[in-house]
Amino acid sequence: MKNSIKLLPVTILTLGFCALGITGCGKASAPKNEVTLAELNRVVSMMSTSLVGAPRTVEELTNVPAFKGRPFPTPPAGKKFAIDPVTHQIVVVDR
């Protein structure tokens, strides 16, 4: 129990730094460039290890504050993006 209490501040700080890294520290003047697959995978990975849990669909990621107002990448023709439930990574699948 004592170890859990000692790790709580470290966990909170780690999640806070991850959130700052994803949001870019609130740079309001940054251009609204397309979300990269690396960013999507990083968020899916972080969510899968949090209490929130991994999203089931890529569409659920549109609610992530760091992605607001930014377009998502377009999959190849006849394909769509999905989240692999085992690896928690974005994959390309047939429609």
N, C-alpha and C positions, 0 to 999 in steps of 0.2 A: 504494500500500500504506500509506503514512504517513497519508493522509486516512482510510482505513478504520479504522486504529487510533485516530485522534483522535475519530472519530464513535462508536465503540463505547460509551464511557461515556455519551454523550448519548443514544444509543438505549436503553441500559439504564435510565437515569433517566426517559426519556419513558415507556417501558412500565410502569415502577414507578408513576409518577404516574397513568397511565391506570387501572392496577389499583386504586389507592387510590380514585380517583374512582368507579369502578364499585362497589366493595365498601362505600363509605361510611365508610372508615377504621375498619372493624370495630365499628361501633356495635351492640352486642349487644342493647340495649334498644329498638331500632327496631321498629315494628310490622311484621308479616309481610304487607305490602300486595302487591297484584298487580303482577307485572312489567309494565312498559309496553312498547309497541311501540318507542318511542324507545330504551329500554335494550337491547332485543333487537337493533335495528338497529346501535346503537353497538358492541355486542360482535361481531356478525357482521362489521362493517367492520374492527374491530381484528384479528380473527382472520384475515381475508382478507389482511391485509398482514404477518402474522407468519409464522414458520416452521411454525406449527401448520396453517395453511391454513384456508380458509373451511369451515364445516360444510356438509354436504349436506342435512341435514334440521333442522327446528326442534327435534325431539326431542333432538338432540345438544347443544343448549344447556342442557338440564336438568342437565348436569354442571358448569356454570359455578358456582364457589363463591358468587358474589354472588346467585345465584338459588335457592340451596338453601333449601327450606322455604317458598318463595313461589309462589303459584299463577300460572300463565301465563294470559294473556287468552283469553277464549273467542271463537272466530270466529263470524260470523253463521251462521244455520241453513243447512245444505247446503254450507257452505264449510269450508276449512281453511287454515292458514297454511303457506306454503312459502318457500324461499329462492330468490330469482332468482339464477341462477349468473352472470349478466353484471353486474348492478348490486350484488350482495351486499346486498340489502335484503329485508325480510320483505314478502311479497305475499299477497293473499287469492286463493285459487283454488277451483274447484269440487272437490267430493270425488270 
